[in-house]
Amino acid sequence: MDQSAPGPKTLGFVSEPATFREVECKFSVGDGFSMPDLTLTGTQVTAMPAISLSATYYDTDDLRLARHGVTLRRRTGGDDAGWHVKLPVGEADEGVRDELRLPLTAAKGGKVPGELRQLLLGVTRGGLLRVQASQRTRRKPLLVHNRDGEPCLEVVDDSVSLTEGPLAGTKYREIEVEVIRDSDLQPIVTEMLLEAGAAPAMSSSKGVRAVAGDVELSPAPPLPERAKPKDSAGLAVTGHIRAHVIALVTQDIRVRRRLPDSVHQFRVAARRLRSGLQAFGPLLDQQWSERMRGELKWIASVLGAARDREVQEARLFAAIRKLPGDVDRAAAFVAVQDHLEGQLAVANEHIEATLQSKRYLVLLDALAAAAESPPLTASASEPANVVLPPLVRKRWKRLAHEANMLHDELQGHDKHWHETRITAKKARYSVEACIPVFGRPAKKPAKQLEVVTELLGEHQDCAVAADTVRSLITKDTGPQTSFALGALYATQRQRTAAIRHEFIEAWPLISHTEWRKWLKGKPS
């Protein structure tokens, strides 16, 4: 029994899946396990009728879904029969997942619905989804009510028989505790189950358990291993690649679901990965690195139009609300909204086509291979505290040169400020890539560089917003709308000028030598 949430329109979906947030924990128990008396919690417990469920699990032959924490199944029986996809939820606990559901009629002949194949394409990378296991479950549910009589937990006792797959013929018993509504009873019930002899299940899903047993599958891509300063620089670079490949694939699914901020976070992952490949160039095969950087730049640019639209909408709508009362704010709002909605439609069509393209899937394959074993050079075998600081220092010097030049650009072209912003992002990303290795010494300058990129980022947003508004003023624009758009344009140019002065004032502190001490020696 899940908590329903509005399902966002998913990219290219013919029918929109219902979306549920699932919060549960699983326990392995033996045949002799006796369910403790849950009424001892001081609340009412209701035994519900037993039900029979059948589930078929789909994955690629190398279990790409399972290794990414994703479950795809077709289930019959119960009140939620249909096609289900269970997805990890960001930084949430392991037992928290989003479940997307389509009816059984979404596909015929046991084939995976096209909507779900497209949703999971970033994980499968085009690999064939086939039946990997099937099972039958006899479920005995209990509802635990809170002191107001409202059901807050569902505790189910599942007897499972595997009927198809590598472990066919295996039987096991499992207890699930699922949260229906927020309650302080979950930890109490969990403790009671543990005291009664239950053990936390190693596997996070029945699908994984059906193909691999009650084990924790090794993730793919592999999780990054933290390198210490005296470890090889190659270990640090490998960790950087793995972290951002994982982030990119995670955001791929979120972009396909059109979740808030997903396009931005996808582009951040792509830019950080690309910047790291460039900053640590001497440690990687040059030809491979250049090819990957080019492809990462391409995919980030494809999503750029949609992200720009998000930023412009937030900025311009906020600015319109602050226009003086004698300005026709409604006219400005309509003009801007019509323009941005047209941009969004085009951008989303481009994104949809790109995320299904062969070129994109080839890129994902290459990144998956690099996360397993990146093409390192001989220099990568040297200690990180010897190799990495000079590479970061090179980035810093270039930023310092460009930032100092901006003192003479207070009235200069927006392009020069934008170029410095790009350089600042590269410097920031290279420093942040070193935080897992050097810790606090790298974290301090990263915070200062964050100030730089935030200021210069807002400068760019203002400049683009101003250009957008100016382009809307034509000979056919009515006088009231033209006046309103002119006032809106002025707000963005005024803010652009103010940011330039803020940056000039902040730069001496940001560039203080205190932040760069770790780049001069061999941090231990």
NUNU-56284 format. One record per residue (C-alpha): residue number from 1; residue in one letter; x, y, z. Coordinates in Angstrom, 1 decimal. Last residue first. Layout:
[NUM, A, [X, Y, Z]]
...
END
This chain:
[524, S, [49.8, 14.7, 3.1]]
[523, P, [49.7, 17.8, 0.9]]
[522, K, [52.8, 17.9, -1.3]]
[521, G, [53.7, 21.6, -1.8]]
[520, K, [52.4, 24.7, -3.5]]
[519, L, [48.8, 23.7, -4.3]]
[518, W, [47.9, 23.3, -0.6]]
[517, K, [48.7, 26.9, 0.1]]
[516, R, [46.2, 28.1, -2.5]]
[515, W, [43.3, 29.4, -0.3]]
[514, E, [45.6, 31.5, 1.8]]
[513, T, [47.0, 33.2, -1.3]]
[512, H, [43.9, 35.4, -1.5]]
[511, S, [42.1, 35.2, -4.8]]
[510, I, [38.5, 35.2, -3.3]]
[509, L, [39.4, 38.0, -0.9]]
[508, P, [40.8, 40.3, -3.7]]
[507, W, [37.9, 39.2, -6.1]]
[506, A, [35.0, 40.4, -3.9]]
[505, E, [35.1, 44.1, -4.8]]
[504, I, [35.6, 43.5, -8.5]]
[503, F, [32.8, 40.8, -8.4]]
[502, E, [30.3, 43.1, -6.7]]
[501, H, [31.0, 45.9, -9.2]]
[500, R, [30.3, 43.5, -12.1]]
[499, I, [27.2, 42.3, -10.4]]
[498, A, [25.8, 45.8, -10.2]]
[497, A, [26.2, 46.3, -13.9]]
[496, T, [24.4, 43.1, -14.7]]
[495, R, [21.6, 44.1, -12.3]]
[494, Q, [21.1, 47.4, -14.1]]
[493, R, [21.1, 45.6, -17.5]]
[492, Q, [18.4, 43.2, -16.2]]
[491, T, [16.2, 45.9, -14.7]]
[490, A, [16.5, 48.0, -17.9]]
[489, Y, [15.2, 45.1, -20.1]]
[488, L, [12.1, 44.9, -17.9]]
[487, A, [11.4, 48.6, -18.3]]
[486, G, [11.8, 48.2, -22.1]]
[485, L, [9.5, 45.2, -22.1]]
[484, A, [6.8, 47.2, -20.3]]
[483, F, [7.2, 50.1, -22.7]]
[482, S, [7.1, 47.8, -25.7]]
[481, T, [4.0, 46.1, -24.3]]
[480, Q, [2.2, 49.4, -23.8]]
[479, P, [3.3, 50.7, -27.2]]
[478, G, [2.2, 47.6, -29.2]]
[477, T, [4.8, 45.3, -30.6]]
[476, D, [4.7, 45.2, -34.4]]
[475, K, [7.8, 47.2, -34.9]]
[474, T, [9.7, 44.8, -32.7]]
[473, I, [10.5, 44.4, -29.0]]
[472, L, [10.8, 40.7, -28.3]]
[471, S, [14.5, 40.7, -29.1]]
[470, R, [15.1, 43.2, -26.3]]
[469, V, [13.6, 40.8, -23.8]]
[468, T, [15.8, 38.0, -24.9]]
[467, D, [19.0, 40.1, -24.9]]
[466, A, [18.2, 41.3, -21.3]]
[465, A, [17.6, 37.8, -20.2]]
[464, V, [20.9, 36.6, -21.7]]
[463, A, [22.8, 39.4, -19.9]]
[462, C, [21.0, 38.7, -16.6]]
[461, D, [21.7, 35.0, -16.8]]
[460, Q, [25.4, 35.7, -17.7]]
[459, H, [25.8, 37.9, -14.7]]
[458, E, [24.0, 35.4, -12.5]]
[457, G, [26.6, 32.8, -13.5]]
[456, L, [29.4, 35.3, -12.9]]
[455, L, [28.3, 35.7, -9.4]]
[454, E, [27.6, 32.1, -8.7]]
[453, T, [30.8, 31.0, -10.4]]
[452, V, [33.0, 33.4, -8.3]]
[451, V, [31.3, 32.5, -5.0]]
[450, E, [31.7, 28.8, -5.8]]
[449, L, [35.4, 29.5, -6.4]]
[448, Q, [35.6, 30.7, -2.8]]
[447, K, [34.0, 27.5, -1.6]]
[446, A, [36.3, 25.4, -3.7]]
[445, P, [39.2, 27.3, -2.2]]
[444, K, [38.2, 25.9, 1.3]]
[443, K, [37.3, 22.4, 0.2]]
[442, A, [40.8, 21.7, -1.2]]
[441, P, [42.6, 22.2, 2.1]]
[440, R, [39.6, 20.5, 3.9]]
[439, G, [39.7, 17.1, 2.1]]
[438, F, [42.8, 16.3, 0.0]]
[437, V, [41.7, 13.2, -1.9]]
[436, P, [37.9, 13.5, -2.0]]
[435, I, [38.2, 17.3, -2.4]]
[434, C, [40.4, 17.0, -5.5]]
[433, A, [37.5, 16.9, -8.0]]
[432, E, [36.2, 20.0, -6.2]]
[431, V, [39.4, 21.8, -7.2]]
[430, S, [39.1, 20.7, -10.9]]
[429, Y, [35.4, 21.7, -10.9]]
[428, R, [36.1, 25.1, -9.5]]
[427, A, [38.9, 25.9, -12.0]]
[426, K, [36.7, 24.7, -14.9]]
[425, K, [33.8, 26.8, -13.6]]
[424, A, [36.0, 29.8, -13.3]]
[423, T, [37.2, 29.5, -16.9]]
[422, I, [33.6, 29.3, -18.1]]
[421, R, [32.8, 32.4, -16.0]]
[420, T, [35.8, 34.2, -17.4]]
[419, E, [34.4, 33.6, -20.9]]
[418, H, [31.0, 35.0, -19.9]]
[417, W, [32.6, 38.1, -18.5]]
[416, H, [34.5, 38.7, -21.8]]
[415, K, [31.3, 38.1, -23.8]]
[414, D, [29.3, 40.6, -21.9]]
[413, H, [31.3, 43.4, -23.6]]
[412, G, [33.0, 46.0, -21.5]]
[411, Q, [31.8, 48.8, -19.3]]
[410, L, [33.3, 47.3, -16.1]]
[409, E, [35.9, 45.6, -18.4]]
[408, D, [39.2, 47.1, -17.2]]
[407, H, [39.0, 45.4, -13.8]]
[406, L, [37.9, 42.3, -15.8]]
[405, M, [41.6, 41.7, -16.7]]
[404, N, [42.3, 40.6, -13.2]]
[403, A, [39.7, 37.9, -13.5]]
[402, E, [41.2, 36.6, -16.8]]
[401, H, [44.7, 36.3, -15.3]]
[400, A, [43.4, 34.8, -12.1]]
[399, L, [41.4, 32.2, -14.0]]
[398, R, [44.4, 31.1, -16.1]]
[397, K, [46.5, 30.8, -13.0]]
[396, W, [43.9, 28.7, -11.2]]
[395, R, [43.6, 26.1, -14.0]]
[394, K, [47.4, 25.6, -14.1]]
[393, R, [47.4, 25.3, -10.3]]
[392, V, [44.9, 22.4, -10.6]]
[391, L, [47.3, 20.5, -12.8]]
[390, P, [50.2, 21.3, -10.5]]
[389, P, [48.2, 20.1, -7.5]]
[388, L, [47.3, 16.7, -9.1]]
[387, V, [50.6, 15.0, -9.8]]
[386, V, [52.6, 15.0, -6.5]]
[385, N, [49.8, 14.7, -4.0]]
[384, A, [48.1, 12.1, -6.2]]
[383, P, [51.2, 9.8, -6.1]]
[382, E, [52.5, 8.6, -9.5]]
[381, S, [50.7, 5.8, -11.3]]
[380, A, [48.7, 8.2, -13.4]]
[379, S, [51.9, 9.3, -15.2]]
[378, A, [52.0, 6.0, -17.0]]
[377, T, [48.7, 6.9, -18.8]]
[376, L, [45.2, 5.9, -17.8]]
[375, P, [42.5, 4.5, -20.1]]
[374, P, [39.6, 4.3, -17.6]]
[373, S, [38.6, 0.8, -16.3]]
[372, E, [35.1, 0.2, -15.0]]
[371, A, [34.0, 3.8, -15.2]]
[370, A, [35.6, 4.1, -18.6]]
[369, A, [33.6, 1.1, -19.9]]
[368, A, [30.3, 2.7, -18.7]]
[367, L, [31.4, 6.0, -20.2]]
[366, A, [32.0, 4.4, -23.6]]
[365, D, [28.6, 2.6, -23.5]]
[364, L, [26.9, 5.9, -22.5]]
[363, L, [28.5, 7.6, -25.5]]
[362, V, [27.4, 4.9, -27.9]]
[361, L, [23.9, 5.3, -26.5]]
[360, Y, [24.0, 9.0, -27.2]]
[359, R, [25.2, 8.5, -30.8]]
[358, K, [22.5, 5.8, -31.4]]
[357, S, [19.8, 8.3, -30.6]]
[356, Q, [17.0, 7.8, -28.0]]
[355, L, [18.2, 10.6, -25.7]]
[354, T, [18.7, 12.8, -28.7]]
[353, A, [15.2, 12.5, -30.0]]
[352, E, [13.6, 13.3, -26.7]]
[351, I, [16.0, 16.2, -26.1]]
[350, H, [15.2, 17.8, -29.4]]
[349, E, [11.5, 17.5, -28.9]]
[348, N, [11.9, 19.0, -25.4]]
[347, A, [13.9, 22.0, -26.8]]
[346, V, [11.3, 22.8, -29.5]]
[345, A, [8.4, 22.8, -27.0]]
[344, L, [10.4, 24.8, -24.5]]
[343, Q, [11.3, 27.5, -27.0]]
[342, G, [7.7, 28.1, -27.9]]
[341, E, [6.8, 28.2, -24.2]]
[340, L, [9.5, 30.8, -23.7]]
[339, H, [8.2, 33.2, -26.3]]
[338, D, [4.6, 33.0, -25.3]]
[337, Q, [5.6, 33.5, -21.6]]
[336, V, [7.7, 36.6, -22.3]]
[335, A, [5.0, 38.4, -24.3]]
[334, V, [2.3, 37.4, -21.9]]
[333, F, [4.2, 38.5, -18.8]]
[332, A, [5.2, 41.9, -20.4]]
[331, A, [1.6, 42.6, -21.2]]
[330, A, [0.5, 41.6, -17.7]]
[329, R, [3.1, 43.9, -16.2]]
[328, D, [1.7, 47.0, -17.8]]
[327, V, [4.0, 49.5, -16.1]]
[326, D, [2.5, 52.2, -13.9]]
[325, G, [2.7, 49.9, -10.9]]
[324, P, [6.4, 49.6, -11.1]]
[323, L, [8.0, 46.3, -12.1]]
[322, K, [8.7, 43.8, -9.3]]
[321, R, [6.4, 41.1, -10.6]]
[320, I, [8.1, 41.4, -14.0]]
[319, A, [11.5, 40.7, -12.4]]
[318, A, [10.3, 37.4, -10.8]]
[317, F, [8.8, 36.3, -14.1]]
[316, L, [12.0, 37.2, -15.9]]
[315, R, [14.4, 35.3, -13.6]]
[314, A, [12.3, 32.1, -13.2]]
[313, E, [11.4, 31.9, -16.9]]
[312, Q, [15.0, 32.7, -18.0]]
[311, V, [16.4, 30.0, -15.8]]
[310, E, [14.0, 27.3, -17.0]]
[309, R, [14.4, 28.4, -20.7]]
[308, D, [18.2, 28.2, -20.4]]
[307, R, [17.8, 24.7, -19.0]]
[306, A, [15.6, 23.6, -22.0]]
[305, A, [18.1, 25.2, -24.4]]
[304, G, [21.1, 23.6, -22.7]]
[303, L, [19.9, 20.0, -23.0]]
[302, V, [21.5, 19.6, -26.4]]
[301, S, [24.5, 21.6, -25.2]]
[300, A, [25.2, 19.1, -22.5]]
[299, I, [25.0, 16.2, -25.0]]
[298, W, [27.5, 17.9, -27.3]]
[297, K, [30.0, 18.9, -24.7]]
[296, L, [30.0, 15.4, -23.3]]
[295, E, [30.7, 14.1, -26.9]]
[294, G, [33.6, 16.5, -27.4]]
[293, R, [35.1, 15.7, -24.0]]
[292, M, [34.8, 12.0, -24.7]]
[291, R, [36.7, 12.3, -28.0]]
[290, E, [39.4, 14.5, -26.5]]
[289, S, [39.9, 12.0, -23.6]]
[288, W, [40.1, 9.0, -25.9]]
[287, Q, [42.7, 10.7, -28.1]]
[286, Q, [44.7, 11.9, -25.1]]
[285, D, [44.8, 8.7, -23.1]]
[284, L, [44.5, 9.9, -19.5]]
[283, L, [46.8, 11.2, -16.8]]
[282, P, [48.1, 14.1, -18.9]]
[281, G, [44.5, 15.3, -19.3]]
[280, F, [43.6, 15.7, -15.7]]
[279, A, [42.1, 19.1, -16.1]]
[278, Q, [40.4, 18.1, -19.4]]
[277, L, [38.9, 14.9, -18.2]]
[276, G, [37.8, 16.6, -15.0]]
[275, S, [36.1, 19.4, -17.0]]
[274, R, [34.2, 16.8, -19.1]]
[273, L, [33.0, 15.0, -16.0]]
[272, R, [32.0, 18.2, -14.2]]
[271, R, [30.3, 19.4, -17.4]]
[270, A, [28.3, 16.2, -17.9]]
[269, A, [27.3, 16.0, -14.2]]
[268, V, [26.2, 19.7, -14.2]]
[267, R, [24.3, 19.1, -17.4]]
[266, F, [22.4, 16.3, -15.9]]
[265, Q, [21.7, 18.3, -12.8]]
[264, H, [20.3, 21.2, -14.8]]
[263, V, [18.1, 18.9, -16.9]]
[262, S, [16.8, 17.2, -13.7]]
[261, D, [16.0, 20.5, -11.8]]
[260, P, [12.3, 19.4, -11.4]]
[259, L, [11.4, 15.9, -12.8]]
[258, R, [10.9, 15.6, -16.5]]
[257, R, [10.5, 11.8, -16.2]]
[256, R, [13.1, 11.4, -19.1]]
[255, V, [15.2, 14.0, -17.4]]
[254, R, [15.0, 12.0, -14.1]]
[253, I, [16.1, 8.8, -15.9]]
[252, D, [19.1, 10.5, -17.4]]
[251, Q, [19.9, 12.2, -14.0]]
[250, T, [20.8, 8.8, -12.6]]
[249, V, [22.9, 8.0, -15.6]]
[248, L, [24.8, 11.3, -15.3]]
[247, A, [25.4, 11.0, -11.5]]
[246, I, [26.8, 7.5, -11.9]]
[245, V, [29.1, 8.7, -14.7]]
[244, H, [30.0, 11.6, -12.4]]
[243, A, [31.1, 9.5, -9.5]]
[242, R, [32.8, 6.9, -11.6]]
[241, I, [35.0, 9.4, -13.5]]
[240, H, [36.1, 11.2, -10.3]]
[239, G, [36.9, 7.9, -8.6]]
[238, T, [39.0, 6.8, -11.6]]
[237, V, [40.8, 10.1, -11.5]]
[236, A, [41.7, 9.7, -7.8]]
[235, L, [42.8, 6.1, -8.4]]
[234, G, [45.0, 7.2, -11.3]]
[233, A, [46.6, 9.8, -9.1]]
[232, S, [48.1, 6.9, -7.2]]
[231, D, [47.7, 6.9, -3.4]]
[230, K, [49.8, 9.3, -1.3]]
[229, P, [47.0, 11.9, -1.0]]
[228, K, [44.4, 9.3, -0.2]]
[227, A, [42.0, 7.9, -2.9]]
[226, R, [38.3, 7.3, -2.2]]
[225, E, [36.9, 4.4, -4.2]]
[224, P, [34.1, 5.4, -6.5]]
[223, L, [31.1, 3.0, -6.7]]
[222, P, [31.3, 0.7, -9.7]]
[221, P, [29.1, 1.5, -12.7]]
[220, A, [27.5, -0.9, -12.2]]
[219, P, [26.9, -1.9, -8.6]]
[218, S, [28.0, -5.2, -7.1]]
[217, L, [25.0, -7.2, -6.2]]
[216, E, [24.1, -7.5, -2.5]]
[215, V, [23.1, -11.0, -1.7]]
[214, D, [19.9, -12.9, -0.9]]
[213, G, [19.9, -15.0, -4.1]]
[212, A, [21.2, -13.8, -7.5]]
[211, V, [18.3, -14.1, -10.0]]
[210, A, [15.2, -14.2, -7.8]]
[209, R, [16.9, -12.2, -5.0]]
[208, V, [17.5, -9.3, -7.4]]
[207, G, [13.8, -9.3, -8.4]]
[206, K, [12.7, -9.7, -4.8]]
[205, S, [14.4, -6.4, -4.1]]
[204, S, [16.9, -4.7, -1.7]]
[203, S, [18.9, -7.9, -1.3]]
[202, M, [20.8, -8.4, 2.0]]
[201, A, [17.6, -8.9, 3.9]]
[200, P, [17.8, -7.6, 7.5]]
[199, A, [17.5, -10.6, 9.9]]
[198, A, [14.3, -11.8, 11.7]]
[197, G, [14.8, -13.6, 14.9]]
[196, A, [11.9, -12.3, 17.1]]
[195, E, [14.2, -9.6, 18.5]]
[194, L, [14.7, -8.4, 14.9]]
[193, L, [11.0, -8.3, 14.3]]
[192, M, [10.3, -6.4, 17.5]]
[191, E, [13.0, -3.8, 16.6]]
[190, T, [11.5, -3.2, 13.2]]
[189, V, [8.0, -2.8, 14.7]]
[188, I, [9.4, -0.1, 17.1]]
[187, P, [11.4, 1.6, 14.3]]
[186, Q, [8.2, 1.8, 12.1]]
[185, L, [5.9, 2.9, 14.9]]
[184, D, [7.0, 6.6, 15.0]]
[183, S, [4.7, 7.3, 12.1]]
[182, D, [4.6, 8.9, 8.7]]
[181, R, [1.9, 7.3, 6.5]]
[180, I, [1.7, 4.0, 4.6]]
[179, V, [5.2, 2.9, 5.6]]
[178, E, [6.1, -0.6, 4.4]]
[177, V, [7.4, -3.4, 6.6]]
[176, E, [8.3, -6.5, 4.5]]
[175, I, [8.9, -10.0, 5.9]]
[174, E, [10.5, -12.7, 3.7]]
[173, R, [10.2, -16.4, 3.4]]
[172, Y, [12.1, -18.5, 0.9]]
[171, K, [11.7, -21.2, -1.7]]
[170, T, [14.1, -22.2, -4.5]]
[169, G, [12.8, -24.3, -7.4]]
[168, A, [14.1, -21.9, -10.0]]
[167, L, [17.3, -20.3, -8.9]]
[166, P, [18.7, -19.5, -12.4]]
[165, G, [15.3, -18.4, -13.7]]
[164, E, [11.8, -19.5, -13.5]]
[163, T, [9.4, -20.8, -10.8]]
[162, L, [10.8, -19.2, -7.6]]
[161, S, [8.5, -19.8, -4.7]]
[160, V, [8.0, -17.1, -2.1]]
[159, S, [6.2, -17.1, 1.2]]
[158, D, [5.6, -13.5, 2.1]]
[157, D, [4.6, -12.1, 5.5]]
[156, V, [3.5, -8.6, 5.1]]
[155, V, [3.6, -5.7, 7.5]]
[154, E, [1.7, -2.6, 6.3]]
[153, L, [2.2, 0.5, 8.4]]
[152, C, [0.3, 3.7, 9.2]]
[151, P, [-3.3, 2.6, 9.1]]
[150, E, [-5.4, 5.4, 10.9]]
[149, G, [-7.0, 4.5, 14.2]]
[148, D, [-5.9, 7.7, 16.0]]
[147, R, [-3.5, 5.7, 18.1]]
[146, N, [-1.7, 4.5, 14.9]]
[145, H, [-2.9, 1.5, 13.0]]
[144, V, [-0.8, -1.5, 12.0]]
[143, L, [-2.2, -3.4, 9.0]]
[142, L, [-1.2, -7.0, 8.6]]
[141, P, [-0.7, -8.8, 5.2]]
[140, K, [-0.3, -12.5, 4.5]]
[139, R, [1.2, -12.9, 1.0]]
[138, R, [1.6, -16.2, -0.9]]
[137, T, [4.1, -15.3, -3.6]]
[136, R, [4.8, -17.0, -7.0]]
[135, Q, [8.0, -16.3, -8.9]]
[134, S, [9.5, -15.5, -12.3]]
[133, A, [13.1, -14.8, -13.3]]
[132, Q, [15.3, -13.2, -16.0]]
[131, V, [12.6, -12.4, -18.6]]
[130, R, [14.3, -10.3, -21.3]]
[129, L, [15.2, -6.6, -21.8]]
[128, L, [17.6, -6.4, -24.7]]
[127, G, [20.5, -3.9, -24.1]]
[126, G, [19.8, -0.5, -25.6]]
[125, R, [22.0, 1.4, -23.1]]
[124, T, [20.1, -0.5, -20.4]]
[123, V, [20.6, 2.3, -17.9]]
[122, G, [20.0, 5.3, -20.1]]
[121, L, [17.2, 3.4, -21.9]]
[120, L, [15.2, 2.9, -18.7]]
[119, L, [12.4, 5.4, -19.6]]
[118, Q, [12.4, 4.3, -23.2]]
[117, R, [11.9, 0.6, -22.3]]
[116, L, [9.2, 1.7, -19.9]]
[115, E, [7.2, 3.6, -22.6]]
[114, G, [7.7, 0.8, -25.1]]
[113, P, [5.9, -1.6, -22.8]]
[112, V, [8.0, -4.7, -22.0]]
[111, K, [6.7, -7.7, -24.0]]
[110, G, [4.7, -10.2, -22.1]]
[109, G, [2.5, -11.0, -25.1]]
[108, K, [0.9, -7.6, -25.2]]
[107, A, [1.8, -4.3, -23.6]]
[106, A, [0.2, -1.4, -21.7]]
[105, T, [-2.8, -3.8, -21.0]]
[104, L, [-1.2, -4.9, -17.8]]
[103, P, [-1.6, -1.4, -16.5]]
[102, L, [1.3, 1.0, -16.0]]
[101, R, [3.0, 1.7, -12.7]]
[100, L, [5.9, 3.8, -11.6]]
[99, E, [7.4, 3.1, -8.2]]
[98, D, [9.7, 5.6, -6.6]]
[97, R, [12.0, 4.2, -4.0]]
[96, V, [13.0, 4.6, -0.3]]
[95, G, [14.4, 1.5, 1.4]]
[94, E, [18.0, 2.5, 0.6]]
[93, D, [17.7, 5.8, 2.4]]
[92, A, [17.2, 8.9, 0.3]]
[91, E, [20.2, 10.6, -1.5]]
[90, G, [18.5, 10.4, -4.9]]
[89, V, [15.4, 8.2, -4.9]]
[88, P, [16.1, 4.7, -6.3]]
[87, L, [13.7, 3.5, -9.0]]
[86, K, [11.0, 0.8, -9.0]]
[85, V, [9.4, 0.1, -12.3]]
[84, H, [6.0, -1.7, -12.2]]
[83, W, [3.9, -3.2, -15.0]]
[82, G, [0.4, -4.2, -13.8]]
[81, A, [-1.5, -5.7, -10.9]]
[80, D, [-1.8, -3.2, -8.0]]
[79, D, [-4.9, -4.6, -6.1]]
[78, G, [-3.5, -8.1, -5.7]]
[77, G, [-2.8, -10.6, -8.4]]
[76, T, [-0.6, -10.2, -11.5]]
[75, R, [2.8, -8.6, -11.7]]
[74, R, [5.0, -7.6, -14.5]]
[73, R, [8.4, -6.5, -13.2]]
[72, L, [11.2, -3.9, -13.7]]
[71, T, [13.5, -3.2, -10.7]]
[70, V, [16.2, -0.6, -10.6]]
[69, G, [19.2, -0.4, -8.2]]
[68, H, [21.8, 0.2, -10.9]]
[67, R, [23.1, -3.3, -10.6]]
[66, A, [19.5, -4.6, -10.9]]
[65, L, [18.9, -2.6, -14.1]]
[64, R, [22.2, -3.7, -15.8]]
[63, L, [21.6, -7.3, -15.0]]
[62, D, [24.2, -8.8, -17.4]]
[61, D, [21.4, -10.6, -19.4]]
[60, T, [19.4, -7.4, -19.5]]
[59, D, [16.5, -7.2, -17.1]]
[58, Y, [12.9, -8.3, -16.6]]
[57, Y, [11.2, -9.8, -13.6]]
[56, T, [8.0, -11.8, -13.8]]
[55, A, [5.7, -11.7, -10.8]]
[54, S, [2.8, -13.8, -9.5]]
[53, L, [0.8, -12.8, -6.4]]
[52, S, [-1.6, -14.8, -4.2]]
[51, I, [-3.5, -13.0, -1.5]]
[50, A, [-4.2, -13.5, 2.2]]
[49, P, [-7.1, -11.6, 3.7]]
[48, M, [-6.1, -8.7, 6.0]]
[47, A, [-5.2, -9.1, 9.7]]
[46, T, [-5.8, -5.8, 11.6]]
[45, V, [-3.5, -4.5, 14.3]]
[44, Q, [-4.7, -1.9, 16.7]]
[43, T, [-2.1, 0.1, 18.7]]
[42, G, [-0.3, -0.3, 22.0]]
[41, T, [2.9, -1.5, 20.3]]
[40, L, [2.2, -4.8, 22.0]]
[39, T, [-0.5, -5.2, 19.3]]
[38, L, [2.4, -6.3, 17.1]]
[37, D, [2.4, -9.8, 18.6]]
[36, P, [5.6, -11.2, 17.1]]
[35, M, [5.4, -13.1, 13.8]]
[34, S, [6.7, -16.6, 14.4]]
[33, F, [9.8, -17.8, 12.4]]
[32, G, [10.1, -21.5, 11.9]]
[31, D, [10.2, -21.3, 8.1]]
[30, G, [13.2, -19.0, 8.3]]
[29, V, [13.2, -15.2, 8.1]]
[28, S, [14.8, -12.6, 5.8]]
[27, F, [13.8, -9.0, 6.5]]
[26, K, [12.8, -6.2, 4.2]]
[25, C, [12.4, -2.4, 4.8]]
[24, E, [9.9, -0.1, 3.2]]
[23, V, [9.2, 3.4, 1.9]]
[22, E, [7.6, 3.5, -1.5]]
[21, R, [6.7, 6.8, -3.2]]
[20, F, [4.1, 6.2, -5.9]]
[19, T, [3.8, 7.3, -9.5]]
[18, A, [1.0, 6.4, -11.9]]
[17, P, [2.4, 6.1, -15.3]]
[16, E, [1.3, 8.4, -18.1]]
[15, S, [0.1, 6.7, -21.3]]
[14, V, [1.8, 7.4, -24.6]]
[13, F, [5.0, 8.4, -22.9]]
[12, G, [7.5, 10.4, -25.0]]
[11, L, [9.2, 12.1, -22.1]]
[10, T, [7.3, 11.4, -18.9]]
[9, K, [4.5, 13.7, -17.6]]
[8, P, [5.0, 13.9, -13.9]]
[7, G, [3.0, 11.4, -11.8]]
[6, P, [1.2, 13.1, -8.9]]
[5, A, [2.1, 11.2, -5.7]]
[4, S, [0.4, 8.1, -4.2]]
[3, Q, [1.6, 6.7, -0.9]]
[2, D, [1.9, 3.0, -1.3]]
[1, M, [0.0, 0.0, 0.0]]
END
